[in-house]
C-alpha cells in the first residue's frame, strides 16, 4: 500500500534519516506543496521510501529541486531506498500511479540520480531511459514502467 507522509509528526518521519542518497536534505523540504514523501507499507511496516519534487523543468542539480514553480508538470524522484528486495521497484510503480491519480497535471516522470552503477542498474532495469547526463547527476525518465 502506498502511504504519504503529510507532516513532521507522522509516525514514519524518523525513517527519513536512513536516506542514503540525500541524507542532508531537511525534512521540511521533503513535505511541502511542491514536494512529497511516499512509502510502500505492508502490515504497518515501511518497506521503501521515495521523495519527489514537482517542477516545471527538469533540474540538473540538488539546488534545483526546491525552486517554487507556478505550474509544475514534472515529477522528479530524487531519492529512493528500500528495506526489502524488490520494494524500491514496487514503490516506483505505485508512486507513479499515485501521482497520476492525485496530480493530473504531472505528465513527465524523471529522476535526479547520482552517477553510480547502482542507480544506473536500478533505473534502466525498471524501464527508465537515460535522459540527460549532468555534471554531478543523471536524469532518467520513466516513460513506461515495467510491472
Residue pairs with C-beta under 8 A, 6 or more apart in sequence:
1 40
1 41
1 42
2 38
2 39
2 40
2 41
2 91
2 94
2 95
2 97
2 98
3 12
3 38
3 39
3 40
3 41
3 46
4 36
4 37
4 38
4 39
4 98
5 12
5 13
5 16
5 30
5 31
5 36
5 37
5 38
5 39
6 31
7 31
8 27
8 28
8 31
12 39
12 41
12 46
13 27
15 39
15 46
15 49
16 27
16 30
16 37
16 49
16 51
17 23
18 49
18 81
19 25
19 49
19 51
19 79
19 81
20 79
20 81
21 78
21 79
21 80
21 81
21 113
21 114
22 51
22 62
22 78
22 79
25 51
25 62
25 79
29 35
29 65
29 66
30 36
30 37
30 51
31 37
32 66
34 53
34 54
34 55
34 66
34 68
34 69
34 72
35 51
35 52
35 53
35 54
35 65
35 66
36 51
36 52
36 54
37 49
37 50
37 51
37 52
38 49
38 50
38 51
38 52
38 91
38 94
38 95
38 98
39 46
39 47
39 48
39 49
39 50
39 91
40 46
40 47
40 48
40 49
40 82
40 87
40 90
40 91
40 94
41 47
46 83
47 82
47 83
47 84
47 87
47 90
47 91
48 80
48 81
48 82
48 83
48 84
48 87
48 88
48 90
48 91
49 79
49 80
49 81
49 82
49 91
50 77
50 79
50 80
50 88
50 91
50 92
50 95
51 77
51 78
51 79
51 80
52 75
52 76
52 77
52 78
52 95
52 99
53 59
53 65
53 66
53 75
53 76
53 78
54 69
54 72
54 74
54 75
54 76
54 103
54 106
55 64
55 65
55 67
55 69
55 72
55 74
55 76
56 69
56 70
56 71
56 72
56 73
56 74
57 64
57 69
57 74
58 74
58 76
58 108
58 110
58 131
58 132
58 139
59 65
59 67
59 76
59 112
60 112
60 132
60 134
60 135
60 137
60 139
61 112
61 134
61 135
61 136
61 137
62 78
62 112
62 137
64 112
65 76
65 78
65 112
71 105
72 105
72 106
73 105
73 106
73 107
73 108
74 106
74 107
74 108
74 109
74 110
75 96
75 99
75 103
75 106
75 108
75 109
75 110
76 110
76 111
76 112
77 92
77 95
77 109
77 110
77 111
77 112
78 111
78 112
80 88
80 91
80 92
80 122
81 88
82 88
82 91
88 122
89 122
89 126
92 126
92 142
92 145
93 145
93 147
96 109
96 142
96 145
99 106
99 109
100 106
108 141
109 141
109 142
110 131
110 139
110 140
110 141
110 142
111 119
111 123
111 128
111 138
111 139
111 140
111 141
111 142
112 137
112 139
113 119
113 123
113 137
113 138
113 139
113 140
114 136
114 137
114 138
115 133
115 136
115 137
115 138
119 138
119 140
120 130
120 138
123 140
123 142
124 130
124 140
126 142
126 145
126 146
127 142
127 143
127 144
127 145
127 146
128 140
128 141
128 142
128 143
129 140
129 141
129 143
130 138
130 139
130 140
131 139
131 140
131 141
132 138
132 139
133 139
